[in-house]
Each structure stands twice: as structure tokens, then as C-alpha cells.
Amino acid sequence: MKEGPDIALIGSLIGDHARANMLVALMSGRALTASELSRQAGVTVQTTSSHLAKLENGGLIIQRKQGRHRYFALADDEVGSVLESIMGLASQRGHMRVRTGPKEPELRKARVCYNHLAGDLGVYMLENLIGKELISCDVDDLQLTEKGQVFVESIGIEVASLKNLRRPLCKSCLDWSARRNHLAGSLGTAFLNRFYELKWAKRRPDSRVVIFSSTGEKKFRALF
């Protein structure tokens, strides 16, 4: 047996269609029950339980208990970033499962990638932050500059509290639809939450789609 990380194991966990559907559903950032995930996967609850056990043992998801209910979520944003990258590779190679309807252009414009903003607007935000030297970029290594910290705090985000978290402050995440990077990490999450607080945007129920109001999008583009 070869030494090193077992990518075959991770590949087998993600490679099953039912488990892949469950993982993509959890990219919404919400914790879901086994029943909710069974509907997403198109399999029975009993079969779903078996899949969830494998994903949990493999370290891709975690289980949370609240009273008599059990909820499942992605283990961390690292898992979300890997899934987004795989989706980008699949899209780039033409491996698409096409479902026509209004959600596709909306998903491409703005969506949740686990806990941060993705899609065209997410890419737009990061590219402008870099262009204005608010974030420095060395290949994929992102760092918030001093000028950037002043900017971030001016819109109501406390940087000091973000730096105390175990997660990276700034992290690039390859956007599957735009095929360019958007901003992940604790700062990416803080930006999205701030847009919600300012009423610029809101989540579409039971969807990854983020909808910006016309006024909210104008303010968003003016800010960046």
C-alpha cells in the first residue's frame, strides 16, 4: 500500500451519487435532518442513515443533536471549499447535470458557498478588494492589508474578533460557475452576514440562492 493521504477514500465518499447530493445540499450552510437529506438524495431514510454514517466516519460531516432531533452539517469550510473546487472542475470538463429553470442563472449570480458569498457577485467582490489593495494576493494566499482593515471596520465588521477565530481570516475559494476565486474564510462569512444585516440581500428559502434587492445590489457595487 502506498504511503500518504488516502485520496481514494475521499473520492469514494464523494463519488456516490446519493452522498454527493447530500453534500451539495449541505453546501447551503444549514444543518439538515436525515429525512431532509433523504429527499435531496432520492433514497430512503434507512439508506440515508448508512450514507451519513460513512460521511461522518470519513470526517466530511458532523452530527449535532438538539433534543430528540439529529442534524447534519459539513465538518468545516475546508470541506466546502473542496466541494466547490470539484464542482468547478466538473463544470470545466463539461460534466454537468442540467436542470433547466430560473434557479440556474440566480445561482450563478449569487449563492451561498457553505458560509460565504459565491457566484458572479462573490468573484466581483474579491477582485475589487484586490484591485483596491484592500486584500493582497500572492498566488492564492490572501492577506487583509492595513488599508483593508480600515475599510472592513468602516462598514461595521470587527476584524479583531475574526482574527481570534481558529479559521483563516482570508482564503480563496475557486468558484465553480465563474471559474475564478471568491472570498472564503472568516472575513468572507462576515461580509455575507453584514449584507444580510444591512438588508441588502436575503437567502431564498430552501435554496443556496442569495437575492440582492435592486437597492442592495447598487450599494454593494458602489462599496466595492
C-alpha positions as CSV (number, residue, x, y, z in Angstrom):
1,M,0.0,0.0,0.0
2,K,1.3,3.4,-1.0
3,E,2.0,5.9,1.8
4,G,0.4,9.3,2.1
5,P,-3.1,10.8,2.2
6,D,-5.8,8.4,1.0
7,I,-7.5,10.4,-1.7
8,A,-9.2,7.2,-2.9
9,L,-11.2,7.1,0.3
10,I,-12.3,10.7,0.0
11,G,-13.1,10.2,-3.7
12,S,-15.2,7.1,-2.9
13,L,-17.2,9.1,-0.2
14,I,-17.9,12.0,-2.6
15,G,-18.2,9.8,-5.7
16,D,-21.5,8.1,-4.8
17,H,-24.5,10.0,-6.4
18,A,-26.6,9.9,-3.2
19,R,-23.8,11.1,-1.0
20,A,-22.8,13.8,-3.5
21,N,-26.4,15.1,-3.5
22,M,-26.3,15.2,0.3
23,L,-23.0,17.1,0.4
24,V,-24.2,19.6,-2.1
25,A,-27.4,20.2,-0.1
26,L,-25.2,20.9,3.0
27,M,-23.3,23.5,1.0
28,S,-26.2,25.8,1.9
29,G,-24.6,26.1,5.3
30,R,-27.7,24.8,7.0
31,A,-27.8,21.7,9.2
32,L,-30.3,19.3,7.8
33,T,-32.1,16.2,9.2
34,A,-31.7,12.7,7.7
35,S,-35.3,13.0,6.3
36,E,-34.4,16.3,4.6
37,L,-31.2,14.8,3.2
38,S,-33.0,11.6,2.0
39,R,-35.3,13.8,-0.2
40,Q,-32.3,15.6,-1.6
41,A,-30.6,12.3,-2.3
42,G,-33.7,10.5,-3.6
43,V,-33.2,7.4,-1.4
44,T,-34.9,6.0,1.7
45,V,-34.2,7.3,5.2
46,Q,-32.7,4.0,6.1
47,T,-30.3,4.1,3.2
48,T,-29.6,7.8,4.0
49,S,-28.5,6.8,7.6
50,S,-26.0,4.4,6.1
51,H,-24.6,7.1,3.8
52,L,-24.4,9.6,6.7
53,A,-22.5,7.2,8.9
54,K,-19.9,6.8,6.2
55,L,-19.6,10.5,5.6
56,E,-19.3,11.1,9.4
57,N,-16.7,8.4,9.8
58,G,-14.8,9.9,6.9
59,G,-14.7,13.3,8.6
60,L,-16.7,15.1,5.9
61,I,-19.8,15.9,8.0
62,I,-20.6,16.3,11.7
63,Q,-23.7,15.5,13.7
64,R,-25.5,17.9,16.0
65,K,-28.2,16.8,18.5
66,Q,-30.9,19.1,19.7
67,G,-33.4,17.4,21.9
68,R,-34.6,14.3,20.1
69,H,-33.6,15.6,16.7
70,R,-30.3,15.0,14.9
71,Y,-28.9,17.4,12.4
72,F,-26.0,17.0,10.0
73,A,-23.7,19.7,8.6
74,L,-20.4,19.9,6.7
75,A,-17.5,19.3,9.1
76,D,-15.9,22.7,8.3
77,D,-15.4,25.2,5.5
78,E,-12.4,23.2,4.2
79,V,-14.8,20.5,3.1
80,G,-17.0,23.2,1.5
81,S,-14.0,24.6,-0.4
82,V,-13.0,21.2,-1.7
83,L,-16.6,20.5,-2.9
84,E,-16.7,23.9,-4.6
85,S,-13.4,23.1,-6.4
86,I,-14.6,19.7,-7.5
87,M,-17.8,21.3,-8.9
88,G,-15.6,23.8,-10.8
89,L,-13.5,21.0,-12.2
90,A,-16.7,19.1,-13.3
91,S,-18.1,22.2,-14.9
92,Q,-14.8,23.0,-16.7
93,R,-14.7,19.4,-18.1
94,G,-18.3,19.6,-19.2
95,H,-19.7,17.2,-16.7
96,M,-22.9,19.0,-16.0
97,R,-26.3,17.7,-14.7
98,V,-28.5,20.2,-16.5
99,R,-31.8,21.2,-14.8
100,T,-33.5,24.0,-16.7
101,G,-35.3,26.7,-14.8
102,P,-34.8,30.1,-13.2
103,K,-32.6,29.0,-10.4
104,E,-29.5,28.3,-12.5
105,P,-28.8,32.0,-13.6
106,E,-29.7,33.0,-10.0
107,L,-27.2,30.5,-8.6
108,R,-24.5,31.8,-11.0
109,K,-25.2,35.4,-9.9
110,A,-25.1,35.0,-6.1
111,R,-25.3,32.0,-3.9
112,V,-24.1,30.6,-0.6
113,C,-20.9,28.5,-0.7
114,Y,-21.2,26.9,2.8
115,N,-21.0,30.2,4.7
116,H,-19.7,32.9,2.3
117,L,-20.8,34.6,-0.9
118,A,-20.1,32.8,-4.2
119,G,-21.2,33.4,-7.8
120,D,-20.5,36.4,-10.0
121,L,-21.1,38.9,-7.2
122,G,-18.7,37.0,-4.9
123,V,-16.0,37.0,-7.5
124,Y,-16.7,40.7,-8.3
125,M,-16.2,41.5,-4.6
126,L,-12.9,39.7,-4.2
127,E,-11.4,41.1,-7.4
128,N,-12.3,44.6,-6.4
129,L,-10.9,44.1,-2.9
130,I,-7.6,43.0,-4.5
131,G,-7.7,45.8,-7.1
132,K,-8.1,48.4,-4.5
133,E,-5.3,46.9,-2.4
134,L,-7.6,46.1,0.5
135,I,-6.5,42.5,0.2
136,S,-3.1,41.4,-1.1
137,C,-2.8,38.4,-3.2
138,D,0.3,36.2,-3.7
139,V,-1.0,33.4,-6.0
140,D,-3.9,32.1,-3.8
141,D,-2.5,33.4,-0.5
142,L,-4.8,36.3,0.6
143,Q,-4.0,38.8,3.3
144,L,-6.0,41.7,4.6
145,T,-3.9,44.9,4.3
146,E,-3.9,47.7,6.9
147,K,-5.9,49.8,4.4
148,G,-8.3,46.9,4.1
149,Q,-8.8,46.6,7.8
150,V,-9.8,50.2,8.0
151,F,-12.3,49.6,5.2
152,V,-13.7,46.5,6.7
153,E,-14.2,48.2,10.1
154,S,-15.8,51.2,8.4
155,I,-18.7,49.0,7.3
156,G,-19.3,47.5,10.7
157,I,-17.2,44.4,10.8
158,E,-14.9,43.9,13.8
159,V,-11.6,42.5,12.5
160,A,-10.1,41.7,15.9
161,S,-12.8,39.2,16.8
162,L,-12.4,37.5,13.4
163,K,-8.6,37.1,14.0
164,N,-9.3,35.3,17.2
165,L,-11.2,32.5,15.4
166,R,-9.5,29.3,14.5
167,R,-10.4,29.7,10.9
168,P,-8.2,31.7,8.4
169,L,-9.2,35.3,8.1
170,C,-9.0,35.4,4.3
171,K,-9.0,32.4,2.0
172,S,-9.5,32.0,-1.7
173,C,-12.2,29.5,-2.9
174,L,-12.4,28.6,-6.6
175,D,-15.9,29.5,-7.8
176,W,-17.4,26.6,-9.8
177,S,-19.6,28.8,-12.1
178,A,-17.3,31.8,-12.7
179,R,-14.1,29.6,-12.6
180,R,-12.3,32.4,-10.7
181,N,-11.8,32.8,-7.0
182,H,-14.2,34.3,-4.4
183,L,-13.5,35.2,-0.8
184,A,-13.9,32.5,1.9
185,G,-12.6,32.4,5.5
186,S,-14.0,34.2,8.5
187,L,-13.9,37.5,6.6
188,G,-15.9,36.1,3.7
189,T,-18.5,34.9,6.2
190,A,-18.6,38.3,8.0
191,F,-19.2,40.1,4.7
192,L,-22.1,38.0,3.8
193,N,-23.7,38.3,7.3
194,R,-23.2,42.0,7.1
195,F,-25.1,42.2,3.8
196,Y,-28.0,40.4,5.5
197,E,-27.9,42.8,8.4
198,L,-27.9,45.8,6.1
199,K,-31.0,44.3,4.3
200,W,-29.1,44.4,1.0
201,A,-29.6,40.7,0.4
202,K,-31.5,37.7,1.8
203,R,-31.5,33.9,1.3
204,R,-34.1,32.3,-0.8
205,P,-35.9,29.7,1.4
206,D,-34.7,26.1,0.9
207,S,-32.1,27.2,-1.6
208,R,-28.5,28.3,-1.9
209,V,-29.6,31.4,-3.9
210,V,-28.8,34.8,-2.4
211,I,-31.1,37.5,-3.7
212,F,-29.9,41.1,-3.6
213,S,-32.6,43.8,-3.8
214,S,-32.1,46.4,-6.6
215,T,-31.1,49.0,-4.0
216,G,-28.9,46.5,-2.2
217,E,-27.0,45.5,-5.3
218,K,-26.4,49.1,-6.2
219,K,-24.9,49.8,-2.7
220,F,-22.9,46.6,-2.9
221,R,-21.4,47.5,-6.3
222,A,-20.8,51.1,-5.1
223,L,-19.0,49.8,-2.0
224,F,-16.6,47.5,-3.9
